[in-house]
Structure formats: C-alpha cells, structure tokens
Amino acid sequence: MITEEELVERHIREYESRMQHIDEMIARAGQAIPAGNEEVAKELEELNQERAKLQARLDELRKLSEEQWLKEGGPMVVWDLVALRLEKLL
C-alpha cells in the first residue's frame, strides 16, 4: 500500500523527470537554431523563461509539508488520493 509520503515523493520525481526532458529538448533546440534566426531564438528564450517558472514552482512544492503539498499539488493529486483511499478500503 502506498503512503501519502510516497505519493508526494512519486509526484516530485515525476516532475523532476519532466523538467529533465524539457532541459534536454531546450538544449537540442538551442543547437538546431540557424544563426541569425531571431524569431526562433526569441521563442526559445520565452520557453527558457517558462521553464524557469516551472522550476520555481517545483522548488516551492518541495518545501511544502505533505498536507500542504497534497492540497496544492494539482488535480492529479486528488485522483491519487481517491485511489489511495480505495486501496485502504480494500
């Protein structure tokens, strides 16, 4: 049976994995930009800014207590909590 703590850790690992994937894609896109293509460079810079916002949010989530994290972790947390409660019932 999964505990709430394990559930929180699982979500944080999932978010970290997604951040790593974003980092890899940004790096590949940066290498693929033709010199002088300002439009694409601008789009990549905007994506880097969005990535920074995601990282800041992930850092905030890491600092929360389990209970706070479960409340603020997003809609998928609600699904996981329902499943966790059903597991306990069974």
Summary of the structure (lengths in Angstrom):
residues: 90
radius of gyration: 17.7
end to end distance: 10.3
largest distance: 61.3
contacts: 204
relative contact order: 0.16
helix: 86%
strand: 0%
